[in-house]
Amino acid sequence: MFPFQLSKLITLLSIGIIVFAQDPAERVNQHRVSSPRSPAPEPDAENVPLARLATSKEDWQKTQRPRLVKAWRGILGKLEPNKNDRQWFFPAPPMREIERSETPHYTRIHIEIALEKDFWQPSLLLLPKNFPGRRPAVIAWTSTSPDWKKPEEWWGAWLAERGYVVLTGWSHIRNYRGSSSYRNQVSEVVYERFGRWAGMSRMVWDVRQQARFLSARKDVDPRRLGFIGMSLSAKTALYVAAFAPEIAATVSVDPHIALNGATNYYAPWYMDWTRKFDDIQTPEKTVLSLLNTDPGRPGLEHDHHEILALAAPRALLVIGGAGDREDNGGDSDDRQSWGYANRAAEIYKFLGVPERFKFELTTDGHKANGPNIDRAWQAWFTRWLSSSR
């Protein structure tokens, strides 16, 4: 090996050792952009600290939080339907029962819920046996590959056996009007009816509709509603925690927190970064231009530490799958995700509820279940939604 190559190797190894050994609680930098398809490669973003979100509780509540809500409403197009949009929705979404069966611990009902007046989304409703009175309830969405029944296996059976009402489902970007999905321009179908409404935000609205459906049931306590999702729906979970006040406790299983890291928030069905929209008041007219307000500076100016912080003071658990890696280069959250969690944790501390936010970094991989993943989400819902609270 040539001397200059050896010197470079030693330098890289020493940097890796320093980063690997860094106390996670001290990490505040952005994630390296390792997605080859990112419209904003942003070299050296990992060397730039994420900005602090507030200087005090008062600063957060009176100034910074309203500023960020306004900014993200602009980024997402809308946070909920406007007056004209509401013609397409029921105040309380009706359901129709397709089939039911019994298990030893819960009743399993295949239903469809009208998430638009002309769109019925399939779900499973799991009703626990021998648990009288109003119960906590959890909405559990599937990921990119399985269908809407899979969350029963991942989380629903465990919850229903312990007295939780469970509603499984999937995102509109998996199944929407006219059989549209992320594979065949689902975002265009949404835009045609509602104008600019990012997939991330539209998913939150559907969760809120499901929450209203559950809250109307006599066997559900509307103060104890939860949401859990993995991968695709873990991304949804971050925005649910921020913008769905009906949800008291959220679990996001391996979303890859960084907005511009190794995953695909830029995709049309999530946030549609590069399409031009007439309502965006920047020269570029793109969502990316709203996120990246200073192109001369590495890293995005708006990132997901803001979304995590907007969840406060509601309970939010984020579980990562690549805790043994510095830059996973894939969909899992890794050690570089700590910066986003730490900035959000500062807001929870200002509000006096640090225990309501947790980033649990495991080595279980990009999966819905694993020994550490299961231990974490089960403890979280038990703590924040159990009948003892």
ZICOR-V886322 format. One record per pair of residues at least 12 apart in sequence whose ideal C-beta (glycine too) atoms are under 10 Angstrom apart, sorted by sequence separation. I is the first residue (numbers start at 1). J is the second residue. D is the distance in whole Angstrom. If there is no record, write none. Layout:
BEGIN
I/J/D  I/J/D
END
This chain:
BEGIN
30/42/8  32/44/9  33/45/5  34/46/9  52/64/9  53/65/9  97/109/6  98/110/4  99/111/9  110/122/7  111/123/5  113/125/9  125/137/10  126/138/9  139/151/9  140/152/8  142/154/8  156/168/6  174/186/9  177/189/6  187/199/6  190/202/6  228/240/10  238/250/8  240/252/8  259/271/8  274/286/6  275/287/8  288/300/9  290/302/7  291/303/8  320/332/6  321/333/7  322/334/4  323/335/7  345/357/6  360/372/7  362/374/10  364/376/9  32/45/7  33/46/8  54/67/10  97/110/7  98/111/6  110/123/8  111/124/7  138/151/9  155/168/9  173/186/5  176/189/6  177/190/9  186/199/7  212/225/10  227/240/5  237/250/5  239/252/10  260/273/9  273/286/6  274/287/8  275/288/10  276/289/10  277/290/10  320/333/3  321/334/8  322/335/8  344/357/6  345/358/9  360/373/8  362/375/9  30/44/10  31/45/7  32/46/4  53/67/10  54/68/10  95/109/9  97/111/5  98/112/6  109/123/9  110/124/6  111/125/5  126/140/9  140/154/7  152/166/7  154/168/9  172/186/7  173/187/8  176/190/8  211/225/5  226/240/10  227/241/8  236/250/10  237/251/7  238/252/6  259/273/10  272/286/9  273/287/5  274/288/6  304/318/10  319/333/8  320/334/7  322/336/10  323/337/9  345/359/8  362/376/7  30/45/5  31/46/6  32/47/9  53/68/8  96/111/7  97/112/8  109/124/7  110/125/8  140/155/5  151/166/8  153/168/10  171/186/9  172/187/10  177/192/10  187/202/9  210/225/9  211/226/10  237/252/4  272/287/6  273/288/4  274/289/10  318/333/7  320/335/9  322/337/9  323/338/10  344/359/8  360/375/9  361/376/10  29/45/8  30/46/6  95/111/5  96/112/5  108/124/6  109/125/4  123/139/9  124/140/9  140/156/5  151/167/9  152/168/6  177/193/8  186/202/9  211/227/8  234/250/10  236/252/8  237/253/8  239/255/10  271/287/6  272/288/9  273/289/9  341/357/8  360/376/4  29/46/6  30/47/8  95/112/7  96/113/8  108/125/8  109/126/8  123/140/10  138/155/7  151/168/4  172/189/9  173/190/9  182/199/8  210/227/9  227/244/7  234/251/8  235/252/8  238/255/6  271/288/9  273/290/9  320/337/6  341/358/8  342/359/8  360/377/9  29/47/7  30/48/5  94/112/9  95/113/5  96/114/8  107/125/8  108/126/6  109/127/7  123/141/10  138/156/8  150/168/8  151/169/8  172/190/8  207/225/10  234/252/4  237/255/7  273/291/7  320/338/9  341/359/4  358/376/8  29/48/6  30/49/8  31/50/10  94/113/8  95/114/7  106/125/10  107/126/7  108/127/8  140/159/8  148/167/10  149/168/6  151/170/9  225/244/9  227/246/9  233/252/8  234/253/5  235/254/10  236/255/8  238/257/7  271/290/10  273/292/9  318/337/8  340/359/8  341/360/10  360/379/9  28/48/10  29/49/5  30/50/6  93/113/5  94/114/5  106/126/5  107/127/4  148/168/6  149/169/10  150/170/9  207/227/6  227/247/5  233/253/8  234/254/6  235/255/5  271/291/8  341/361/9  360/380/9  28/49/5  29/50/7  93/114/5  105/126/9  106/127/6  107/128/8  138/159/5  147/168/9  148/169/5  149/170/9  225/246/6  226/247/7  227/248/9  228/249/9  229/250/9  230/251/9  231/252/10  234/255/4  235/256/8  238/259/10  266/287/8  320/341/9  338/359/7  358/379/10  27/49/9  28/50/6  92/114/10  93/115/6  98/120/10  106/128/5  107/129/7  137/159/9  138/160/9  148/170/4  207/229/9  225/247/5  226/248/7  227/249/8  228/250/7  229/251/8  230/252/8  231/253/7  233/255/9  234/256/8  235/257/9  265/287/10  266/288/7  318/340/9  337/359/7  358/380/7  27/50/10  28/51/9  90/113/10  93/116/9  94/117/10  103/126/9  105/128/7  106/129/6  136/159/9  147/170/7  148/171/10  176/199/10  204/227/10  223/246/10  225/248/6  226/249/5  227/250/5  228/251/4  229/252/6  230/253/4  231/254/6  232/255/9  234/257/9  318/341/7  338/361/7  28/52/8  90/114/6  93/117/10  96/120/7  98/122/8  105/129/6  106/130/10  124/148/7  140/164/10  146/170/8  222/246/7  224/248/6  225/249/8  226/250/7  227/251/7  228/252/8  229/253/7  230/254/6  231/255/7  337/361/7  89/114/9  90/115/9  95/120/9  98/123/10  100/125/9  104/129/8  105/130/8  106/131/9  122/147/8  123/148/6  124/149/6  126/151/10  135/160/10  223/248/7  224/249/8  225/250/10  226/251/7  227/252/9  228/253/7  229/254/10  230/255/9  231/256/9  266/291/9  316/341/10  89/115/8  90/116/9  94/120/9  95/121/10  103/129/9  105/131/10  122/148/5  123/149/9  124/150/10  126/152/7  136/162/9  138/164/5  139/165/10  140/166/6  141/167/9  142/168/7  144/170/10  148/174/8  173/199/5  176/202/9  203/229/9  207/233/9  222/248/9  229/255/8  265/291/9  318/344/9  333/359/8  335/361/7  19/46/9  88/115/10  89/116/6  90/117/7  93/120/10  100/127/9  102/129/8  121/148/8  122/149/8  124/151/8  135/162/10  136/163/7  137/164/6  138/165/8  139/166/8  140/167/7  141/168/7  142/169/7  143/170/9  144/171/9  147/174/8  148/175/8  172/199/8  173/200/10  221/248/10  238/265/10  333/360/10  334/361/8  356/383/10  88/116/5  89/117/7  93/121/9  95/123/8  97/125/9  123/151/10  124/152/6  135/163/6  136/164/5  137/165/4  138/166/5  139/167/5  140/168/5  141/169/5  142/170/5  143/171/9  146/174/9  147/175/8  171/199/8  235/263/8  260/288/9  316/344/8  333/361/7  355/383/9  356/384/8  88/117/6  131/160/9  135/164/6  136/165/7  137/166/7  138/167/8  139/168/8  140/169/7  141/170/6  142/171/8  144/173/9  145/174/9  171/200/10  173/202/8  203/232/9  207/236/7  211/240/9  235/264/9  332/361/10  333/362/9  355/384/10  87/117/8  88/118/8  89/119/10  95/125/8  126/156/5  131/161/10  133/163/10  135/165/5  136/166/10  137/167/7  138/168/9  139/169/7  141/171/6  144/174/7  172/202/6  173/203/7  176/206/10  203/233/8  206/236/9  207/237/9  235/265/7  332/362/9  85/116/10  88/119/9  125/156/10  126/157/8  128/159/8  129/160/9  131/162/8  132/163/10  134/165/9  135/166/10  143/174/9  171/202/9  172/203/7  215/246/7  239/270/10  260/291/8  309/340/9  332/363/10  124/156/7  128/160/5  129/161/9  131/163/4  142/174/7  171/203/5  203/235/8  204/236/7  207/239/9  208/240/8  214/246/9  231/263/9  232/264/10  259/291/7  260/292/8  308/340/6  312/344/7  316/348/9  332/364/9  126/159/8  127/160/7  128/161/7  130/163/8  131/164/9  141/174/9  170/203/10  172/205/9  203/236/4  204/237/10  207/240/5  211/244/7  304/337/9  307/340/9  308/341/7  311/344/8  312/345/9  315/348/10  332/365/7  333/366/9  126/160/4  128/162/8  129/163/9  131/165/9  172/206/6  202/236/10  203/237/9  204/238/10  206/240/10  210/244/10  211/245/9  212/246/7  236/270/10  305/339/7  306/340/9  308/342/10  309/343/7  310/344/9  312/346/10  313/347/9  314/348/10  331/365/10  332/366/5  125/160/10  126/161/9  128/163/5  171/206/7  200/235/7  201/236/10  204/239/5  208/243/8  211/246/4  235/270/7  305/340/4  308/343/8  309/344/4  312/347/5  313/348/7  330/365/10  331/366/5  332/367/9  124/160/10  128/164/7  170/206/10  171/207/9  199/235/9  200/236/7  203/239/7  204/240/5  207/243/9  208/244/5  210/246/9  211/247/6  235/271/10  303/339/9  304/340/5  305/341/8  308/344/3  309/345/9  311/347/9  312/348/5  325/361/10  330/366/7  127/164/10  128/165/7  169/206/8  199/236/9  202/239/10  203/240/8  204/241/9  207/244/6  208/245/8  209/246/10  210/247/10  211/248/10  232/269/9  303/340/7  304/341/10  305/342/8  306/343/8  307/344/8  308/345/8  309/346/8  310/347/9  311/348/9  312/349/9  313/350/10  323/360/9  324/361/9  328/365/10  110/148/10  126/164/8  127/165/6  128/166/8  144/182/8  169/207/9  200/238/8  201/239/7  204/242/8  205/243/9  206/244/10  208/246/6  232/270/9  305/343/4  306/344/8  309/347/4  312/350/8  313/351/5  315/353/9  323/361/4  324/362/9  325/363/9  328/366/9  110/149/8  126/165/7  127/166/8  200/239/5  204/243/5  205/244/9  207/246/8  208/247/8  260/299/8  265/304/8  304/343/10  305/344/5  308/347/8  309/348/8  312/351/5  313/352/8  314/353/9  317/356/9  318/357/8  319/358/9  320/359/7  322/361/8  323/362/5  324/363/5  125/165/7  126/166/4  167/207/10  199/239/10  200/240/10  204/244/5  207/247/7  259/299/10  260/300/5  303/343/9  304/344/9  305/345/9  308/348/9  313/353/5  315/355/8  316/356/7  317/357/8  318/358/7  319/359/8  320/360/7  321/361/8  322/362/8  323/363/5  108/149/10  125/166/7  126/167/8  169/210/7  198/239/9  203/244/10  258/299/10  259/300/6  305/346/9  306/347/10  309/350/10  312/353/7  315/356/5  316/357/5  317/358/5  318/359/5  319/360/5  320/361/4  321/362/6  322/363/7  323/364/9  124/166/8  125/167/6  126/168/8  200/242/10  201/243/7  258/300/9  261/303/10  305/347/9  309/351/10  312/354/10  314/356/7  315/357/8  316/358/8  317/359/8  318/360/7  319/361/8  320/362/6  321/363/7  322/364/9  123/166/10  124/167/7  125/168/8  167/210/6  200/243/9  204/247/9  207/250/10  259/302/8  260/303/7  261/304/9  313/356/6  314/357/9  315/358/9  316/359/9  317/360/6  318/361/9  319/362/6  320/363/9  321/364/5  322/365/7  108/152/7  123/167/6  124/168/4  125/169/10  167/211/9  259/303/5  260/304/9  312/356/7  313/357/9  320/364/9  321/365/5  322/366/8  123/168/6  124/169/8  258/303/7  259/304/5  311/356/9  312/357/7  319/364/8  321/366/5  106/152/10  122/168/9  123/169/5  167/213/8  257/303/9  258/304/7  259/305/9  311/357/7  320/366/9  321/367/7  122/169/8  123/170/9  167/214/6  257/304/5  258/305/9  259/306/9  108/156/9  121/169/6  122/170/8  166/214/10  256/304/9  257/305/8  259/307/8  309/357/9  103/152/10  108/157/9  121/170/8  165/214/7  255/304/8  308/357/7  319/368/10  321/370/8  323/372/9  106/156/9  121/171/9  167/217/10  182/232/9  257/307/9  106/157/8  121/172/8  257/308/7  308/359/9  319/370/9  321/372/9  105/157/8  108/160/8  165/217/7  321/373/8  105/158/10  106/159/9  107/160/9  119/172/8  121/174/10  122/175/8  167/220/10  319/372/8  320/373/10  103/157/8  106/160/4  113/167/8  115/169/9  121/175/7  165/219/6  319/373/6  105/160/6  106/161/7  121/176/9  165/220/5  319/374/10  105/161/4  106/162/10  111/167/9  113/169/8  116/172/9  119/175/9  164/220/10  165/221/9  252/308/9  319/375/10  103/160/8  104/161/9  105/162/9  106/163/9  115/172/7  119/176/7  120/177/10  319/376/5  103/161/9  105/163/9  106/164/9  108/166/10  109/167/10  110/168/10  111/169/10  119/177/5  167/225/10  171/229/9  174/232/8  318/376/10  319/377/7  106/165/9  118/177/7  119/178/9  165/224/10  170/229/10  173/232/7  174/233/9  252/311/10  317/376/6  106/166/8  108/168/10  116/176/9  118/178/10  164/224/9  165/225/9  166/226/9  167/227/10  169/229/10  173/233/10  262/322/10  317/377/7  115/176/9  116/177/7  171/232/6  250/311/7  257/318/6  319/380/9  115/177/10  141/203/8  164/226/8  166/228/10  170/232/9  171/233/6  242/304/9  317/379/9  170/233/8  173/236/9  255/318/7  257/320/8  317/380/4  169/233/9  171/235/9  242/306/8  243/307/9  247/311/9  250/314/7  251/315/9  252/316/7  253/317/9  254/318/9  255/319/9  256/320/8  316/380/9  317/381/9  141/206/9  171/236/6  200/265/8  239/304/9  242/307/5  249/314/7  250/315/7  251/316/8  252/317/7  253/318/8  254/319/6  255/320/9  256/321/9  262/327/8  315/380/7  141/207/8  199/265/10  203/269/10  238/304/6  241/307/8  242/308/8  248/314/6  249/315/4  250/316/5  251/317/5  252/318/5  253/319/5  254/320/6  256/322/9  261/327/9  262/328/6  315/381/9  317/383/9  139/206/10  159/226/9  198/265/10  202/269/10  203/270/9  241/308/7  242/309/8  243/310/7  244/311/9  247/314/7  248/315/7  249/316/8  250/317/7  251/318/8  252/319/7  253/320/9  254/321/5  261/328/9  262/329/5  263/330/8  264/331/9  317/384/9  139/207/6  199/267/8  239/307/6  242/310/4  243/311/9  247/315/9  249/317/8  250/318/9  251/319/7  252/320/9  253/321/8  254/322/8  261/329/9  262/330/6  263/331/5  315/383/8  316/384/10  139/208/10  141/210/9  159/228/9  199/268/8  200/269/9  201/270/10  235/304/9  238/307/5  241/310/8  242/311/5  245/314/8  247/316/10  261/330/10  262/331/7  263/332/9  315/384/4  198/268/10  199/269/5  200/270/6  201/271/9  238/308/7  241/311/4  242/312/9  244/314/9  261/331/10  262/332/8  263/333/10  314/384/9  315/385/9  139/210/5  155/226/10  198/269/9  199/270/5  200/271/6  239/310/9  240/311/9  241/312/9  262/333/10  95/167/10  139/211/7  156/228/9  198/270/7  199/271/7  200/272/10  238/310/10  239/311/9  242/314/9  256/328/8  261/333/9  262/334/9  137/210/10  155/228/6  198/271/5  199/272/8  238/311/8  241/314/6  261/334/9  137/211/8  139/213/9  154/228/8  155/229/10  198/272/6  237/311/10  240/314/10  241/315/8  242/316/9  256/330/8  262/336/9  118/193/10  139/214/7  155/230/9  198/273/10  241/316/4  256/331/5  258/333/8  261/336/7  137/213/10  138/214/9  154/230/7  196/272/8  240/316/9  241/317/9  254/330/10  255/331/9  256/332/7  257/333/6  258/334/10  261/337/8  116/193/8  137/214/5  151/228/8  191/268/10  241/318/9  254/331/7  255/332/9  256/333/6  257/334/10  116/194/10  136/214/10  137/215/8  151/229/8  238/316/8  254/332/5  255/333/7  256/334/9  258/336/7  135/214/10  151/230/8  190/269/9  196/275/9  237/316/8  254/333/6  257/336/9  258/337/6  261/340/10  137/217/8  150/230/9  187/267/9  188/268/8  237/317/9  238/318/8  253/333/10  257/337/5  187/268/5  188/269/10  191/272/9  196/277/5  237/318/8  252/333/9  256/337/7  257/338/9  258/339/8  259/340/9  135/217/9  137/219/9  151/233/9  186/268/8  187/269/5  195/277/9  196/278/9  255/337/9  257/339/9  258/340/7  134/217/9  137/220/5  185/268/7  186/269/5  187/270/9  195/278/10  196/279/6  254/337/10  257/340/5  134/218/7  135/219/6  136/220/8  137/221/7  146/230/10  185/269/8  187/271/9  188/272/10  191/275/9  195/279/8  196/280/8  234/318/8  257/341/7  121/206/7  133/218/9  134/219/6  135/220/6  136/221/6  137/222/8  182/267/7  187/272/6  234/319/8  133/219/8  134/220/6  135/221/6  138/224/9  139/225/7  140/226/9  141/227/8  143/229/7  144/230/9  145/231/9  182/268/8  183/269/9  191/277/9  234/320/10  115/202/10  119/206/10  123/210/8  132/219/9  134/221/4  136/223/9  137/224/7  138/225/7  139/226/7  140/227/8  141/228/8  142/229/8  143/230/5  144/231/6  145/232/9  182/269/4  188/275/10  257/344/9  121/209/9  125/213/9  131/219/8  133/221/8  134/222/8  136/224/4  137/225/5  138/226/4  139/227/5  140/228/5  141/229/4  142/230/8  143/231/4  144/232/5  181/269/8  182/270/9  187/275/8  121/210/9  125/214/9  134/223/9  135/224/8  136/225/7  137/226/7  138/227/7  139/228/8  140/229/7  141/230/8  142/231/9  143/232/5  144/233/9  180/269/10  198/287/7  226/315/9  227/316/10  228/317/9  230/319/9  115/205/9  116/206/9  123/213/9  127/217/9  134/224/8  136/226/7  137/227/10  138/228/6  139/229/9  140/230/9  141/231/10  142/232/8  143/233/6  231/321/10  115/206/5  128/219/9  141/232/8  142/233/6  143/234/8  196/287/9  228/319/10  230/321/10  125/217/9  127/219/7  141/233/4  143/235/10  113/206/9  116/209/9  127/220/10  140/233/8  141/234/9  176/269/10  115/209/6  139/233/10  173/267/9  114/209/9  115/210/8  141/236/6  173/268/9  174/269/9  113/209/7  141/237/8  155/251/8  173/269/4  235/331/10  113/210/7  172/269/9  173/270/8  234/331/9  115/213/9  139/237/10  155/253/9  171/269/9  114/213/9  141/240/9  154/253/9  232/331/10  234/333/9  113/213/6  231/331/6  139/240/9  231/332/9  111/213/9  238/340/10  257/359/8  88/193/7  139/244/10  88/194/8  139/246/10  200/307/9  249/356/9  251/358/10  252/359/10  253/360/10  85/193/8  139/247/8  248/356/10  254/362/9  85/194/5  138/247/10  251/360/10  253/362/10  84/194/9  85/195/8  143/253/9  254/364/9  256/366/9  84/195/9  138/249/8  139/250/10  140/251/9  143/254/9  253/364/9  254/365/8  82/194/8  85/197/8  136/248/9  138/250/10  254/366/5  77/190/10  81/194/7  82/195/8  93/206/9  136/249/9  138/251/9  253/366/9  254/367/8  77/191/9  253/367/8  254/368/9  82/197/10  253/368/6  78/194/8  81/197/8  89/205/8  93/209/5  241/357/9  253/369/9  254/370/10  77/194/9  78/195/8  80/197/9  92/209/9  93/210/7  253/370/9  77/195/7  78/196/7  79/197/9  91/209/10  93/211/10  95/213/7  77/196/4  78/197/5  79/198/10  90/209/8  93/212/7  94/213/8  254/373/8  76/196/9  77/197/5  78/198/8  85/205/9  89/209/7  92/212/6  93/213/5  253/373/6  76/197/7  77/198/5  80/201/8  81/202/9  91/212/8  92/213/7  95/216/10  253/374/10  74/196/10  76/198/4  77/199/10  79/201/6  80/202/10  90/212/9  94/216/10  251/373/10  75/198/7  76/199/9  77/200/10  78/201/6  90/213/9  92/215/9  93/216/9  253/376/9  76/200/6  77/201/7  78/202/9  80/204/8  81/205/7  92/216/5  253/377/7  75/200/9  76/201/4  77/202/9  79/204/7  80/205/6  251/376/8  252/377/10  72/198/10  75/201/9  76/202/9  79/205/8  251/377/5  78/205/9  251/378/10  72/200/10  73/201/9  76/204/9  80/208/7  72/201/9  79/208/10  251/380/6  250/380/9  251/381/7  249/380/7  250/381/10  234/366/10  249/381/6  251/384/10  234/368/9  249/383/8  250/384/9  231/366/7  233/368/10  249/384/4  230/366/9  231/367/9  248/384/6  249/385/5  230/367/8  231/368/8  248/385/7  230/368/4  229/368/9  230/369/9  228/368/9  248/389/10  230/373/9  230/377/10  228/377/6  226/377/10  228/380/9  228/381/8  226/380/9  226/381/6  224/381/9  226/384/7  226/385/5  79/239/9  224/384/8  225/385/8  224/385/5  223/385/9  224/386/8  76/239/8  79/242/9  80/243/8  224/387/8  79/243/5  80/244/10  221/385/9  79/244/10  224/389/8  221/387/8  223/389/9  72/239/9  76/243/9  72/242/8  73/243/9  72/243/8  69/242/9  68/242/9  69/243/8  144/331/10  143/331/10  77/271/10  76/271/8  77/272/9  75/271/7  75/273/10  77/277/8  77/279/8  77/280/9  74/279/9  75/280/9  74/280/8  74/281/9  50/258/10  74/282/10  77/287/8  76/287/8  158/369/10  46/258/10  75/287/6  45/258/9  74/287/9  75/288/10  154/367/9  155/368/7  76/290/10  154/368/4  155/369/8  45/260/7  46/261/9  75/290/5  153/368/9  154/369/6  45/261/9  74/290/6  75/291/6  153/369/9  158/374/8  162/378/9  151/368/8  164/381/7  42/260/6  72/290/9  150/368/8  159/377/10  164/382/10  40/259/10  41/260/9  42/261/10  71/290/8  72/291/10  154/373/10  155/374/9  158/377/9  159/378/9  162/381/9  40/260/6  71/291/9  154/374/9  158/378/7  162/382/8  35/256/10  39/260/9  164/385/7  38/260/6  71/293/9  146/368/9  155/377/7  159/381/7  164/386/9  35/258/10  38/261/8  143/366/9  154/377/9  155/378/9  158/381/9  159/382/10  163/386/9  164/387/10  34/258/10  38/262/9  143/367/10  162/386/9  163/387/7  31/256/8  33/258/8  35/260/8  38/263/9  143/368/7  162/387/10  31/257/8  32/258/9  34/260/10  35/261/7  36/262/9  38/264/8  40/266/8  142/368/9  155/381/9  159/385/9  31/258/4  33/260/5  34/261/7  35/262/5  37/264/7  38/265/9  39/266/6  75/302/7  30/258/7  31/259/9  32/260/10  33/261/6  34/262/5  35/263/7  38/266/6  74/302/10  140/368/10  30/259/9  31/260/8  32/261/7  33/262/8  34/263/10  35/264/7  37/266/8  30/260/8  31/261/4  32/262/8  35/265/9  37/267/9  71/301/9  72/302/7  30/261/8  31/262/8  35/266/8  71/302/6  75/306/10  31/263/10  40/273/8  39/273/5  40/274/9  68/302/8  72/306/7  38/273/9  39/274/5  71/306/8  72/307/7  69/306/10  68/306/5  72/310/7  67/306/10  68/307/9  138/377/10  65/306/10  68/309/8  69/310/7  64/306/9  68/310/6  138/381/7  65/309/8  64/309/9  65/310/7  136/381/8  136/382/10  39/286/9  65/312/9  138/385/7  39/287/10  40/288/6  51/299/10  136/384/9  137/385/8  39/288/6  48/297/7  50/299/8  60/309/8  136/385/4  38/288/10  42/292/8  48/298/5  49/299/9  50/300/10  51/301/8  135/385/9  136/386/7  40/291/8  47/298/7  48/299/4  50/301/10  51/302/10  136/387/7  40/292/6  45/297/9  46/298/8  47/299/9  48/300/10  51/303/9  53/305/7  60/312/8  135/387/7  39/292/9  42/295/9  44/297/10  45/298/5  46/299/8  50/303/6  52/305/9  53/306/7  134/387/9  136/389/9  44/298/5  45/299/4  50/304/9  51/305/8  133/387/8  40/295/8  42/297/9  43/298/7  44/299/8  45/300/8  50/305/5  51/306/9  53/308/10  54/309/8  42/298/5  50/306/9  53/309/5  131/387/8  41/298/10  42/299/6  53/310/9  40/298/10  42/300/7  45/303/10  40/299/9  53/312/10  40/300/7  33/298/9  33/299/9  33/300/9  30/298/8  31/299/9  30/299/5  29/299/9  30/300/8  31/303/9  30/303/7  31/304/10  30/305/9  28/305/9  46/326/10  46/327/8  65/347/8  64/347/9  60/346/9  61/347/10  60/347/6  50/339/5  54/343/10  61/350/9  46/336/7  49/339/7  50/340/7  53/343/6  57/347/9  60/350/6  61/351/8  48/339/10  52/343/7  53/344/8  55/346/10  59/350/8  60/351/7  50/342/8  51/343/8  54/346/8  57/349/9  58/350/9  34/327/6  36/329/10  46/339/9  50/343/5  53/346/7  54/347/6  57/350/4  32/326/9  34/328/8  35/329/9  49/343/9  50/344/10  52/346/7  53/347/6  56/350/6  57/351/6  32/327/5  34/329/5  35/330/10  52/347/10  55/350/9  57/352/8  31/327/8  34/330/9  35/331/10  54/350/6  31/328/10  32/329/9  53/350/9  24/323/9  31/333/9  32/334/10  34/336/9  31/334/8  20/324/10  22/326/10  31/335/10  32/336/6  20/325/10  31/336/4  20/326/6  30/336/8  31/337/7  19/326/6  29/336/7  31/338/10  19/327/9  27/335/8  31/339/7  27/336/8  29/338/9  30/339/6  31/340/8  16/326/7  27/337/9  28/338/8  29/339/5  30/340/8  16/327/10  24/335/7  27/338/4  28/339/5  29/340/10  26/338/9  27/339/5  28/340/9  22/335/8  24/337/10  25/338/8  26/339/10  27/340/9  28/341/10  29/342/10  24/338/5  27/341/9  28/342/6  20/335/7  23/338/9  24/339/9  27/342/6  28/343/6  19/335/8  22/338/9  25/341/10  26/342/8  27/343/10  19/336/9  24/341/8  25/342/6  24/342/8  28/346/9  25/345/9  24/359/8  24/361/8
END
